[in-house]
Amino acid sequence: MKTHARTLIIVLAAIGLGASVAALYVHYQMLADPTYTSFCDVNETVSCEAVLTSQYGSVAGVPVAAGGAIWSALILLLAVFGMTPARSEKAPLDSARGGLSDSRRPEAVAGYIFVLSTIGLAGALYLAYASFFILRQMCPLCMTMYVAVIGLFVVSGAAASGLGALPARIGRDLKMALGSPIAATLAIVWLVASVSLVAFFPREAPVADIAAEPVAAPTETLGADEISQFTAWMDVQPRENLGIPANGAKVSVVKFNDYQCPACRQAYLAYRGLQQTMEMKYPGQVAFVNVDYPLESECNQGGIHSSACEAAVAVRLAKAKNRGPEMEEWLFSNQEGMTRDRVKEALNEVAQVTDFDEQYSEVLKAVRADAQIGQKVQITGTPTFFINGIRIGSTLRPAYMEAAIEHELKRAQAPTQ
């Protein structure tokens, strides 16, 4: 076996495992915390979030990174425990017992790793193609994994021997390896951990299914002390003058919004029932205003969403046809894999607008004007809310949003001192 091959395989497998675990962590945080921003979201084209949340980031709801972690862990175990240097004094799998001699074992195990690396390379090339040429975005953690896979393929291929005999001896070698208590225990631990990861990793419900859920009013009930503490906090907060007309409403809830932002979608779903409730209880007194703040360099300071400007323009064009809410619903229900062409097709279907390209440049000016408002008040992420000028940096639970609106209504009705 080539000198240092085992060390290189161990290092590369460890790098692949580390990248996969990091990607799983990012994926989990995006599911658990809508306001989470990954450490590897660098700009519009270099973004873990954009790739991991795309249709290529999961298979049947299971993150592709889970497969990378399982695959890397198996190779790491094979290299650490199966490619140990030859020991002439001890040969637990010697040829007399029908297994591998201790001197041949590292090369044979390298052969098995080469087979696994060939499978991994096929997957990595497919995902790399999808990332670079379809999504046109790069995930640093994914790229690290691709490099590790290619390295393992090259190193294990150089270290392997007797590849043609692998199919005939795999059953025998597996039986002999599992005859060792240590190997059997490691195999069981790896198998249980792999099954548990696939079975219990949180799934994100399909976007279209979430958007189709019936509208419901907030069910959480806040205690008097909770409301008192929250409204006391509101009363001492500075109020920004956004220059956005409330059209006669006493309470203005302004949302700086990006239609390709997962957290904006969750806020949309969380508050749509509340909006209906407020309109029925206080007609004309509460205004919910969307301000476009696309995280895309074409119409803002930049970001990770490649079709957010197109989505904002599409909603404005749909509103001109009295189909704005339907267009918003479509966009929030189809964030995954959103492209300019898909937005154009949806706009045609939803609002019968066929001249998107002709109107795009002119309408984009209005989107940029909205983005400039956000830049002036230093918006750092979407969604960001302002309730009568009070900045709320993330999505409040619906019960707290309702309490905030009720408090502002009472404040507006109170006699001036």
C-alpha positions as CSV (number, residue, x, y, z in Angstrom):
1,M,0.0,0.0,0.0
2,K,1.2,3.5,-0.8
3,T,2.9,5.2,2.1
4,H,0.7,7.6,4.1
5,A,-2.4,6.4,2.2
6,R,-4.2,5.5,5.4
7,T,-3.4,8.8,7.0
8,L,-4.7,10.7,4.0
9,I,-7.9,8.7,3.9
10,I,-8.5,9.3,7.6
11,V,-7.9,13.0,7.2
12,L,-10.1,13.3,4.1
13,A,-12.9,11.2,5.7
14,A,-12.7,13.4,8.9
15,I,-13.0,16.6,6.7
16,G,-16.0,15.1,4.9
17,L,-17.6,14.1,8.2
18,G,-17.0,17.6,9.7
19,A,-18.4,19.4,6.7
20,S,-21.5,17.1,6.7
21,V,-22.1,17.6,10.4
22,A,-21.7,21.4,10.0
23,A,-24.2,21.3,7.1
24,L,-26.7,19.3,9.2
25,Y,-26.3,21.9,12.0
26,V,-27.1,24.7,9.5
27,H,-30.0,22.8,8.1
28,Y,-31.4,22.1,11.6
29,Q,-31.0,25.7,12.7
30,M,-32.9,26.9,9.6
31,L,-35.8,24.6,10.6
32,A,-35.7,25.5,14.3
33,D,-35.1,29.2,14.0
34,P,-36.6,31.3,11.2
35,T,-34.3,34.2,12.0
36,Y,-31.1,32.1,11.8
37,T,-28.5,33.3,9.3
38,S,-25.8,30.8,8.5
39,F,-22.1,31.6,9.0
40,C,-21.5,30.5,5.4
41,D,-24.0,32.9,3.8
42,V,-21.5,35.2,2.2
43,N,-23.4,36.8,-0.7
44,E,-25.9,36.1,-3.4
45,T,-24.0,33.3,-5.0
46,V,-22.1,31.9,-2.1
47,S,-24.7,30.7,0.4
48,C,-25.3,27.5,2.4
49,E,-29.0,28.4,3.0
50,A,-29.8,28.8,-0.7
51,V,-28.3,25.4,-1.6
52,L,-29.4,23.4,1.5
53,T,-33.0,24.6,1.2
54,S,-33.2,24.0,-2.6
55,Q,-34.8,20.8,-4.1
56,Y,-31.3,19.4,-4.2
57,G,-30.6,19.8,-0.5
58,S,-32.9,17.0,0.6
59,V,-34.3,13.6,-0.6
60,A,-37.7,12.6,0.7
61,G,-37.3,15.2,3.4
62,V,-33.9,13.9,4.6
63,P,-31.0,16.3,4.1
64,V,-28.4,15.2,1.7
65,A,-25.9,16.1,4.4
66,A,-27.2,13.2,6.5
67,G,-26.1,10.8,3.7
68,G,-22.7,12.5,3.6
69,A,-22.3,12.1,7.3
70,I,-23.2,8.4,7.2
71,W,-20.9,7.8,4.3
72,S,-18.0,9.7,5.7
73,A,-18.3,7.9,9.1
74,L,-18.3,4.5,7.5
75,I,-15.1,5.3,5.5
76,L,-13.5,6.8,8.6
77,L,-14.2,3.6,10.6
78,L,-12.9,1.4,7.8
79,A,-9.7,3.4,7.5
80,V,-9.0,3.7,11.3
81,F,-9.8,0.0,12.2
82,G,-9.4,-1.8,8.9
83,M,-6.3,-0.3,7.4
84,T,-4.0,-0.8,10.4
85,P,-0.4,-1.6,9.5
86,A,0.5,-5.2,9.0
87,R,1.5,-7.2,12.1
88,S,3.3,-10.3,11.3
89,E,2.9,-11.8,14.8
90,K,-0.9,-11.6,14.8
91,A,-3.2,-12.3,11.9
92,P,-6.9,-12.7,13.0
93,L,-8.1,-12.8,9.4
94,D,-5.4,-15.0,7.9
95,S,-5.8,-16.9,4.6
96,A,-5.9,-20.3,6.3
97,R,-9.3,-19.3,7.8
98,G,-10.5,-18.2,4.4
99,G,-10.2,-14.5,5.1
100,L,-7.5,-11.9,4.5
101,S,-4.0,-12.1,5.6
102,D,-3.0,-9.3,7.9
103,S,-0.4,-8.1,5.4
104,R,-3.0,-7.8,2.6
105,R,-5.8,-6.3,4.7
106,P,-5.0,-2.6,4.3
107,E,-5.0,-2.9,0.5
108,A,-8.2,-4.9,0.5
109,V,-10.0,-2.4,2.8
110,A,-8.7,0.4,0.5
111,G,-10.5,-1.4,-2.3
112,Y,-13.8,-1.3,-0.4
113,I,-13.2,2.4,0.3
114,F,-12.5,2.9,-3.4
115,V,-15.9,1.4,-4.3
116,L,-17.7,3.6,-1.7
117,S,-15.7,6.6,-3.0
118,T,-16.8,5.8,-6.6
119,I,-20.5,5.9,-5.5
120,G,-19.8,9.0,-3.5
121,L,-18.1,10.7,-6.4
122,A,-21.1,10.1,-8.6
123,G,-23.4,11.7,-6.1
124,A,-20.9,14.6,-5.6
125,L,-20.6,15.3,-9.3
126,Y,-24.4,15.4,-9.7
127,L,-24.9,17.7,-6.8
128,A,-22.0,19.9,-7.9
129,Y,-23.5,20.2,-11.4
130,A,-26.9,21.1,-9.9
131,S,-25.3,23.7,-7.6
132,F,-23.1,25.4,-10.2
133,F,-25.1,25.2,-13.3
134,I,-28.8,24.9,-12.3
135,L,-29.0,26.9,-9.0
136,R,-25.9,29.0,-9.9
137,Q,-25.1,29.1,-6.2
138,M,-22.3,27.6,-4.1
139,C,-22.4,26.2,-0.6
140,P,-18.9,26.3,1.1
141,L,-19.7,23.3,3.2
142,C,-20.9,21.3,0.2
143,M,-17.8,22.3,-1.7
144,T,-15.6,21.1,1.1
145,M,-17.4,17.7,0.9
146,Y,-16.9,17.5,-2.8
147,V,-13.1,18.1,-2.4
148,A,-13.0,15.4,0.3
149,V,-14.9,12.9,-1.9
150,I,-12.6,13.5,-4.9
151,G,-9.5,13.1,-2.7
152,L,-10.8,9.9,-1.2
153,F,-11.5,8.5,-4.7
154,V,-7.9,9.3,-5.8
155,V,-6.1,8.1,-2.7
156,S,-8.1,4.9,-2.2
157,G,-7.8,4.0,-5.9
158,A,-4.0,4.3,-5.7
159,A,-3.9,2.3,-2.4
160,A,-6.3,-0.5,-3.4
161,S,-5.3,-3.9,-4.8
162,G,-7.2,-6.9,-6.1
163,L,-10.3,-4.9,-7.0
164,G,-11.5,-7.6,-9.4
165,A,-11.8,-10.1,-6.5
166,L,-14.0,-7.9,-4.3
167,P,-17.4,-9.2,-5.3
168,A,-16.4,-12.8,-4.7
169,R,-14.9,-12.2,-1.2
170,I,-17.1,-9.5,0.2
171,G,-19.4,-11.9,2.0
172,R,-16.5,-13.9,3.5
173,D,-14.7,-10.7,4.6
174,L,-17.8,-9.3,6.2
175,K,-18.4,-12.5,8.1
176,M,-14.8,-12.6,9.4
177,A,-14.8,-8.9,10.3
178,L,-18.0,-9.2,12.3
179,G,-16.4,-12.1,14.2
180,S,-14.4,-9.5,16.1
181,P,-16.4,-8.1,19.1
182,I,-14.9,-4.7,18.5
183,A,-15.8,-4.6,14.8
184,A,-19.3,-6.0,15.5
185,T,-19.9,-3.3,18.1
186,L,-18.7,-0.5,15.9
187,A,-20.9,-1.8,13.0
188,I,-24.0,-1.8,15.3
189,V,-23.3,1.7,16.6
190,W,-22.8,3.0,13.1
191,L,-26.0,1.3,11.9
192,V,-28.1,2.5,14.8
193,A,-26.7,6.1,14.6
194,S,-27.4,6.2,10.8
195,V,-31.0,4.9,11.1
196,S,-31.6,7.3,14.0
197,L,-30.3,10.3,12.0
198,V,-32.5,9.5,9.0
199,A,-35.6,8.7,11.2
200,F,-35.5,11.5,13.7
201,F,-33.9,14.5,11.9
202,P,-36.6,17.2,11.8
203,R,-38.5,17.5,8.5
204,E,-39.9,20.7,7.0
205,A,-43.4,20.3,5.9
206,P,-43.8,20.9,2.1
207,V,-44.2,24.6,1.4
208,A,-47.4,24.1,-0.6
209,D,-49.0,22.1,2.1
210,I,-48.2,24.7,4.8
211,A,-49.6,27.5,2.6
212,A,-52.8,25.5,2.2
213,E,-53.5,25.2,5.9
214,P,-56.7,26.9,7.0
215,V,-56.4,30.4,8.5
216,A,-56.6,30.3,12.2
217,A,-56.6,33.1,14.8
218,P,-54.0,33.1,17.5
219,T,-54.7,30.5,20.2
220,E,-52.1,31.5,22.7
221,T,-53.4,33.5,25.7
222,L,-51.1,35.9,27.5
223,G,-51.4,36.6,31.2
224,A,-51.8,40.2,32.5
225,D,-48.2,40.3,33.7
226,E,-46.9,39.1,30.4
227,I,-48.9,41.8,28.5
228,S,-47.9,44.5,31.1
229,Q,-44.2,43.7,30.8
230,F,-44.3,43.6,27.0
231,T,-46.2,46.9,26.6
232,A,-43.9,48.5,29.2
233,W,-41.0,47.5,26.9
234,M,-42.8,49.0,23.9
235,D,-43.4,52.3,25.7
236,V,-39.7,53.0,26.2
237,Q,-38.7,52.1,22.6
238,P,-37.7,54.8,20.1
239,R,-40.0,55.3,17.2
240,E,-38.7,55.6,13.6
241,N,-40.4,57.8,11.1
242,L,-40.5,55.6,8.0
243,G,-42.4,58.1,5.9
244,I,-44.9,55.4,4.9
245,P,-48.5,56.6,4.9
246,A,-50.9,54.7,7.1
247,N,-53.9,55.8,5.0
248,G,-56.0,56.8,8.1
249,A,-55.2,53.7,10.2
250,K,-54.3,54.2,13.8
251,V,-51.9,51.4,13.9
252,S,-49.4,50.7,11.1
253,V,-47.6,47.3,11.0
254,V,-44.8,47.6,8.4
255,K,-43.0,44.5,7.3
256,F,-39.7,44.7,5.4
257,N,-40.3,41.6,3.2
258,D,-38.4,39.3,0.8
259,Y,-40.6,36.8,-1.0
260,Q,-37.8,34.3,-1.2
261,C,-37.0,34.5,2.5
262,P,-38.1,31.4,4.5
263,A,-38.6,33.5,7.7
264,C,-40.8,35.9,5.8
265,R,-43.0,33.0,4.6
266,Q,-43.4,31.8,8.2
267,A,-44.3,35.3,9.3
268,Y,-46.9,35.5,6.5
269,L,-48.4,32.3,7.6
270,A,-48.3,33.2,11.3
271,Y,-50.1,36.6,10.8
272,R,-52.6,36.0,8.0
273,G,-55.2,34.9,10.5
274,L,-54.5,37.9,12.8
275,Q,-54.8,40.3,9.9
276,Q,-58.3,39.0,9.2
277,T,-59.2,39.2,12.9
278,M,-58.0,42.8,13.1
279,E,-59.9,43.8,10.0
280,M,-63.1,42.4,11.5
281,K,-62.6,43.9,14.9
282,Y,-61.2,47.3,13.9
283,P,-62.1,47.9,10.3
284,G,-59.8,50.5,8.7
285,Q,-57.9,51.1,12.0
286,V,-55.0,48.6,11.5
287,A,-52.9,48.7,8.4
288,F,-50.5,45.8,7.5
289,V,-48.0,47.2,5.0
290,N,-45.4,45.2,3.0
291,V,-42.2,47.1,2.1
292,D,-40.0,45.3,-0.5
293,Y,-36.5,44.6,0.8
294,P,-35.3,41.8,-1.6
295,L,-32.0,40.3,-0.6
296,E,-30.7,40.5,-4.1
297,S,-28.0,42.8,-5.6
298,E,-30.1,43.8,-8.6
299,C,-32.5,45.9,-6.6
300,N,-30.8,46.2,-3.1
301,Q,-27.4,46.0,-1.5
302,G,-27.1,42.3,-2.1
303,G,-28.0,39.0,-0.6
304,I,-28.6,35.4,-1.2
305,H,-31.9,35.2,-3.1
306,S,-31.5,35.2,-6.9
307,S,-35.1,35.8,-7.8
308,A,-36.3,38.1,-5.0
309,C,-36.4,41.3,-7.2
310,E,-38.4,39.5,-9.8
311,A,-40.9,38.2,-7.1
312,A,-41.4,41.8,-5.8
313,V,-42.0,43.1,-9.3
314,A,-44.5,40.3,-9.9
315,V,-46.6,41.2,-6.9
316,R,-46.8,44.8,-7.9
317,L,-47.9,43.8,-11.4
318,A,-50.4,41.4,-9.9
319,K,-51.8,44.1,-7.6
320,A,-52.5,46.2,-10.7
321,K,-54.8,43.4,-11.8
322,N,-56.3,43.0,-8.3
323,R,-54.5,39.7,-7.9
324,G,-51.8,40.8,-5.4
325,P,-52.8,38.4,-2.5
326,E,-53.0,35.5,-4.9
327,M,-49.5,36.2,-6.3
328,E,-48.1,36.5,-2.7
329,E,-49.7,33.2,-1.9
330,W,-48.1,31.5,-4.9
331,L,-44.6,33.0,-4.2
332,F,-44.6,32.0,-0.5
333,S,-45.9,28.5,-1.5
334,N,-43.2,28.0,-4.2
335,Q,-40.0,29.4,-2.7
336,E,-38.1,26.2,-3.3
337,G,-36.5,26.3,-6.7
338,M,-37.8,29.8,-7.5
339,T,-36.4,31.3,-10.8
340,R,-37.2,34.3,-13.0
341,D,-38.9,32.0,-15.5
342,R,-41.1,30.4,-12.9
343,V,-42.1,33.7,-11.5
344,K,-43.1,34.9,-15.0
345,E,-45.1,31.8,-15.7
346,A,-46.9,32.1,-12.4
347,L,-47.7,35.8,-12.9
348,N,-49.3,34.9,-16.2
349,E,-51.3,32.1,-14.6
350,V,-52.4,34.1,-11.5
351,A,-52.9,37.6,-13.0
352,Q,-52.8,37.1,-16.8
353,V,-49.8,39.4,-17.0
354,T,-47.9,38.6,-20.2
355,D,-45.6,41.6,-20.5
356,F,-43.4,41.0,-17.5
357,D,-40.1,41.7,-19.3
358,E,-41.4,44.9,-20.9
359,Q,-42.6,46.3,-17.5
360,Y,-39.8,44.9,-15.4
361,S,-37.3,47.8,-15.5
362,E,-39.9,50.5,-14.7
363,V,-41.5,48.6,-11.8
364,L,-38.1,47.7,-10.4
365,K,-37.6,51.4,-9.7
366,A,-40.4,51.3,-7.1
367,V,-38.9,48.1,-5.6
368,R,-35.5,49.9,-5.3
369,A,-37.2,52.9,-3.6
370,D,-38.7,50.6,-1.0
371,A,-35.2,49.0,-0.5
372,Q,-33.7,52.4,0.0
373,I,-36.2,53.1,2.9
374,G,-34.9,49.9,4.5
375,Q,-31.3,51.0,4.0
376,K,-31.9,54.3,5.7
377,V,-33.3,52.6,8.8
378,Q,-30.5,50.0,8.6
379,I,-32.4,46.8,8.0
380,T,-30.1,43.9,8.6
381,G,-32.4,41.0,7.9
382,T,-35.9,40.0,6.8
383,P,-38.5,40.1,8.1
384,T,-38.1,43.2,10.1
385,F,-41.3,44.8,11.5
386,F,-42.2,48.3,12.7
387,I,-45.3,48.8,14.8
388,N,-46.1,52.5,14.7
389,G,-42.4,53.0,14.2
390,I,-41.2,50.6,17.0
391,R,-38.7,48.2,15.5
392,I,-39.3,44.5,16.0
393,G,-36.3,42.7,14.7
394,S,-37.9,39.3,14.3
395,T,-41.3,37.6,14.1
396,L,-43.3,38.0,17.3
397,R,-45.6,35.2,18.3
398,P,-49.1,36.1,17.1
399,A,-50.4,36.6,20.6
400,Y,-47.7,39.2,21.2
401,M,-48.3,40.9,17.9
402,E,-52.0,41.1,18.8
403,A,-51.1,42.6,22.2
404,A,-48.9,45.1,20.5
405,I,-51.7,46.2,18.1
406,E,-54.2,46.4,20.9
407,H,-51.8,48.5,23.0
408,E,-51.2,50.9,20.2
409,L,-54.9,51.3,19.5
410,K,-55.5,52.2,23.2
411,R,-52.6,54.6,23.1
412,A,-54.1,56.3,20.0
413,Q,-57.5,56.6,21.6
414,A,-56.1,58.0,24.9
415,P,-56.6,61.7,25.5
416,T,-53.4,63.7,24.9
417,Q,-51.9,65.3,27.9
